């Protein structure tokens, strides 16, 4: 399997999250992915959450990397998102109560991705996730109505 790897440096500014989303969406389109497909929406949301975590929780810049499988059997392999930051603290999933506006990021990543994890990288860490090209089947909706509204607001904003 061959992989096309693209990356962008993100500065330590929350406004950079929007730039990272736009960059990811343009890379998807440039690699031939349908910008309206569920994979595109999931990938852009995951980018938003991971970059937000890196920038907000570390106070430092980060590096966003996308890895797209290419070649005749590319559809058999997931798209990978990685965000490297300067903090050596492991990501800590939280479960936000009720109408809380924070604390859902890694929960969304966990629900939207086939796999996710992290590992030490230099003096910091790298958080990664893999999104299957074909949506995985779920017995129940992945997101409740309130979380879905929040997701829509993030994607539009």
C-alpha positions in Angstrom: 0.0 0.0 0.0 1.2 3.5 -0.9 0.3 6.5 1.2 0.1 10.2 0.3 1.1 12.2 3.4 0.3 15.9 3.7 1.0 18.1 6.7 0.6 21.6 8.0 1.9 23.5 10.9 -0.7 25.0 13.2 0.1 28.0 15.4 -0.9 28.3 19.1 -4.0 30.3 18.3 -7.6 29.0 18.6 -8.3 30.7 15.3 -6.0 28.2 13.6 -8.6 25.5 14.2 -10.8 26.9 11.4 -7.8 27.2 9.1 -6.9 23.5 9.8 -10.5 22.5 9.0 -10.5 24.4 5.7 -7.1 22.9 4.8 -8.3 19.4 5.6 -11.4 19.8 3.5 -9.4 21.2 0.6 -6.9 18.3 0.8 -9.8 15.8 0.7 -11.2 17.5 -2.4 -7.7 17.6 -3.9 -7.3 13.8 -3.3 -10.6 13.1 -5.1 -12.9 12.6 -2.0 -16.4 13.8 -2.2 -16.6 16.9 0.1 -20.2 16.0 0.9 -19.5 12.4 1.9 -19.8 11.2 5.5 -16.0 10.4 5.5 -15.3 14.1 4.7 -17.5 15.4 7.5 -16.1 12.9 10.0 -12.5 13.7 9.0 -13.0 17.5 9.3 -14.7 17.1 12.7 -11.9 14.9 14.0 -9.3 17.4 12.7 -11.2 20.2 14.5 -11.3 18.3 17.8 -7.6 17.1 17.7 -6.2 20.4 16.7 -8.4 22.2 19.3 -7.1 19.9 22.0 -3.5 20.4 20.9 -3.7 24.2 20.7 -5.9 24.9 23.7 -4.5 22.4 26.2 -0.8 22.9 25.4 -0.6 26.6 24.5 1.8 25.7 21.8 1.6 25.1 18.1 1.1 21.6 16.5 1.5 19.7 13.3 -1.5 18.2 11.6 -0.8 15.3 9.2 -3.2 13.5 6.9 -2.4 10.1 5.4 -4.4 9.0 2.4 -4.0 5.5 1.0 -3.5 5.6 -2.8 -3.4 2.9 -5.5 -5.7 0.3 -6.8 -6.7 -1.1 -3.4 -6.7 2.2 -1.5 -10.4 1.9 -0.5 -9.5 -1.1 1.7 -7.4 1.1 4.0 -8.4 3.9 6.4 -7.5 7.5 6.2 -5.2 8.5 9.1 -5.2 11.8 11.0 -2.3 12.7 13.3 -1.7 15.7 15.4 1.7 16.2 17.1 2.0 18.7 20.0 4.6 19.8 22.5 2.9 18.3 25.6 4.0 14.9 26.9 0.7 14.6 28.9 -1.5 11.8 27.5 -4.9 12.8 26.2 -7.6 12.2 28.8 -11.1 11.4 27.5 -13.9 13.1 29.5 -17.6 12.5 29.3 -19.4 15.9 29.4 -22.6 16.1 31.3 -25.8 17.5 29.8 -25.4 20.8 28.1 -21.7 21.3 28.8 -19.9 22.9 25.8 -16.5 21.3 26.6 -15.4 17.8 27.1 -16.8 15.9 24.1 -13.8 16.0 21.8 -12.2 12.7 22.4 -15.6 11.1 22.8 -16.5 12.3 19.3 -13.2 11.0 18.0 -13.8 7.6 19.6 -17.3 7.5 18.0 -16.3 8.6 14.5 -13.1 6.6 14.1 -12.3 2.9 13.8 -9.3 3.3 16.0 -7.4 6.1 17.9 -4.5 6.4 20.2 -1.4 8.3 21.1 2.3 7.8 21.6 5.2 9.9 22.9 7.0 11.8 20.1 10.2 13.7 20.9 9.4 15.9 23.9 5.6 15.8 23.2 3.1 13.4 21.8 1.3 12.4 18.7 -2.5 11.7 18.8 -3.7 9.6 15.8 -6.9 8.1 14.6 -8.1 6.1 11.6 -11.3 6.6 9.7 -12.6 3.9 7.4 -13.5 5.0 3.9 -16.8 3.1 4.2 -18.8 4.1 7.2 -18.9 1.5 9.8 -22.3 0.0 10.7 -23.7 0.9 14.0 -26.6 -0.8 15.9 -27.7 2.6 17.2 -27.0 6.2 16.3 -23.5 7.3 17.2 -24.6 10.7 18.4 -27.6 11.9 20.3 -29.6 14.9 18.9 -27.9 17.5 21.1 -24.4 16.3 20.2 -25.4 16.2 16.5 -26.5 19.8 16.7 -23.1 20.7 18.3 -21.4 18.8 15.6 -23.3 20.8 12.9 -22.3 24.1 14.5 -18.6 23.1 14.6 -18.7 22.0 11.0 -20.3 25.2 9.8 -18.2 27.6 12.1 
